[in-house]
């Protein structure tokens, strides 16, 4: 009975974790370049269950008397696996803003933060007061050499390989980075969920192209997200009812034993 209580409680905790992740994705549905977080459920530790044979009868071999017999494994509940990031590309949305940039295909923009170099798919760039190209959060956008990019006043054009020009004059090139397996090589920046950190240098070749006047949308399917939220909510309610049932049964058992 206690095991049933623990199993139901574990389902509630797992459901709460999944609901928080879904809510986080939903809150970033309009964040350009956002990559959704995914998680799923896995069995908690199983415990083997066995029984013993009955007392010896006329036809029971002595070697089988009172011997344990395995019945299988008893599940003790569920748990959420470590969340992972889905790096699938999002759709491109036209903005017609010259410093809005999107990557069509693999790759990341390189930006400099106070905590070091980071990687992002969010291409909402601006000129600051000194002409330096920065993100909406004020982080410097880096060129191919890892240095900040300064743009003079004028009309900016960006080629597919990230080459920058102002009024037709070359003004540098965006620093693009690619990773062979982003899911294992990158982790989210704890202070900014739209930036990623890498344990080492980029391992892949940039296969994507820069598209000027567009932004990449979050790779989230709103209808699918709402369906998941409803499904997880119902599972949580079912586990909650099971906890209440197990608690009632435990109370009755204690009351019955105390009368004996």
Secondary structure, 3 states (H helix, E strand, C coil): CHHHHHHHHHHHHHHHHHHHHHHHHHHCCCCCCCCCEECCEEECCEEEEEEECCCCCCCCCHHHCCCEEEEEEEECCEEECCCEECCCCCCEEECCCCCEEEEECCCEEEEEECCEEEEECCCEEEECCCCEEEECCCCEEEECCCCECECCCCCEEECCCCEEEECCEEEEEECEECCCCHHHHEEEECCEEEEEEECCCCCCCCCCEEEECEEECCCCCHHHHHHHHHHHHHHHHHHHHHHHHHHHHHHHHHHHHHHC
